[in-house]
Amino acid sequence: MHDYKKLLVWQKAITFVSEVYKITAAYPKIEQFNLVSQINRAAVSIPSNIAEGAGRNSDKEFINFLAISHASAYEVETQLIISRNLGYLADLDLQHLLHQVEEIQKMNFSLQQKLRNNKR
């Protein structure tokens, strides 16, 4: 088992979720149960799956949950681009959030690689 709260990738993902929630709070009400809900769920999935995987009994299981977290990061990245294209998100806000999520993606991938290499 791993202490997920000490993982920098989890800490950054928690910060990212808070920023996503603040940004999506300004979206039009018509998107509340559509795009906003989808973005927020995908963002929450990133640190949640890191935490769940850290609590599993093996590195193999942890890697699987990190992969789910990684996919959620790509999902929210796509949804943020769609938001910008629809005029709900300013370019500057998009770039800021994309920078954060890309950093999380890189860290997540590196952690997966480290866990895989520990098995050899």
C-alpha positions as CSV (number, residue, x, y, z in Angstrom):
1,M,0.0,0.0,0.0
2,H,1.1,3.5,-0.8
3,D,0.4,6.8,1.1
4,Y,-1.4,8.6,-1.7
5,K,-1.5,11.9,0.2
6,K,2.3,12.1,-0.1
7,L,2.3,11.6,-3.8
8,L,2.9,14.9,-5.6
9,V,0.7,13.8,-8.6
10,W,-2.2,13.3,-6.2
11,Q,-1.6,16.7,-4.6
12,K,-1.5,18.4,-8.0
13,A,-4.7,16.6,-9.1
14,I,-6.5,17.8,-6.0
15,T,-5.5,21.4,-6.8
16,F,-6.6,20.9,-10.4
17,V,-10.0,19.6,-9.4
18,S,-10.6,22.8,-7.2
19,E,-9.6,25.0,-10.2
20,V,-11.8,23.1,-12.6
21,Y,-14.8,23.5,-10.2
22,K,-14.2,27.2,-9.9
23,I,-14.0,27.6,-13.7
24,T,-17.1,25.5,-14.5
25,A,-19.2,27.3,-11.9
26,A,-19.3,30.2,-14.4
27,Y,-20.6,28.0,-17.3
28,P,-24.1,28.6,-18.6
29,K,-26.9,27.0,-16.5
30,I,-27.9,25.0,-19.6
31,E,-24.6,23.0,-19.3
32,Q,-25.0,22.3,-15.6
33,F,-26.1,18.7,-16.2
34,N,-24.2,18.2,-19.4
35,L,-20.7,19.5,-19.9
36,V,-20.2,20.8,-16.4
37,S,-21.2,17.5,-14.8
38,Q,-19.0,15.6,-17.2
39,I,-15.9,17.8,-16.7
40,N,-16.3,17.8,-13.0
41,R,-16.7,14.0,-12.8
42,A,-13.7,13.4,-15.0
43,A,-11.6,15.8,-13.0
44,V,-12.6,14.2,-9.7
45,S,-11.8,10.8,-11.2
46,I,-8.1,11.7,-11.5
47,P,-7.1,12.0,-7.8
48,S,-9.8,9.5,-6.8
49,N,-8.4,6.7,-8.9
50,I,-4.9,7.5,-7.7
51,A,-6.1,7.2,-4.1
52,E,-8.1,4.0,-4.7
53,G,-5.2,2.4,-6.5
54,A,-2.8,3.3,-3.7
55,G,-4.9,1.4,-1.3
56,R,-4.9,-1.8,-3.3
57,N,-2.8,-4.8,-2.4
58,S,-0.3,-4.8,-5.2
59,D,1.6,-2.5,-7.5
60,K,-0.1,-4.2,-10.5
61,E,-3.5,-3.1,-9.2
62,F,-2.1,0.4,-8.4
63,I,-0.9,0.7,-12.0
64,N,-4.4,-0.3,-13.3
65,F,-6.0,2.5,-11.3
66,L,-3.2,5.0,-12.4
67,A,-4.1,4.1,-16.0
68,I,-7.8,4.9,-15.3
69,S,-6.7,8.2,-13.7
70,H,-4.5,8.9,-16.7
71,A,-7.4,8.3,-19.1
72,S,-9.6,10.6,-17.1
73,A,-7.0,13.3,-17.4
74,Y,-7.2,13.0,-21.2
75,E,-11.0,13.0,-21.0
76,V,-11.1,16.3,-19.1
77,E,-8.5,17.8,-21.4
78,T,-10.7,17.1,-24.3
79,Q,-13.8,18.5,-22.6
80,L,-11.9,21.7,-21.7
81,I,-11.0,22.2,-25.4
82,I,-14.6,21.7,-26.3
83,S,-15.6,24.3,-23.7
84,R,-13.2,26.8,-25.2
85,N,-14.6,26.0,-28.7
86,L,-18.1,26.7,-27.4
87,G,-17.1,30.0,-25.9
88,Y,-17.4,28.9,-22.3
89,L,-13.7,29.0,-21.5
90,A,-11.2,31.8,-22.2
91,D,-8.0,30.9,-24.0
92,L,-5.9,32.0,-21.1
93,D,-7.9,29.8,-18.6
94,L,-7.7,26.9,-21.1
95,Q,-3.9,27.2,-21.3
96,H,-3.6,27.3,-17.6
97,L,-5.7,24.2,-17.0
98,L,-4.0,22.4,-19.9
99,H,-0.6,23.1,-18.4
100,Q,-1.8,21.6,-15.1
101,V,-3.4,18.5,-16.6
102,E,-0.4,17.8,-18.9
103,E,1.9,18.0,-15.9
104,I,-0.4,15.5,-14.0
105,Q,-0.4,13.2,-17.1
106,K,3.4,13.2,-17.2
107,M,3.7,12.5,-13.5
108,N,1.1,9.8,-13.6
109,F,2.9,8.1,-16.5
110,S,6.3,8.3,-14.7
111,L,4.8,6.8,-11.6
112,Q,3.4,3.9,-13.7
113,Q,6.8,3.4,-15.2
114,K,8.5,3.4,-11.8
115,L,6.1,0.9,-10.5
116,R,6.5,-1.4,-13.5
117,N,10.3,-1.1,-13.2
118,N,10.2,-2.1,-9.5
119,K,8.7,-5.4,-10.6
120,R,11.7,-6.4,-12.7
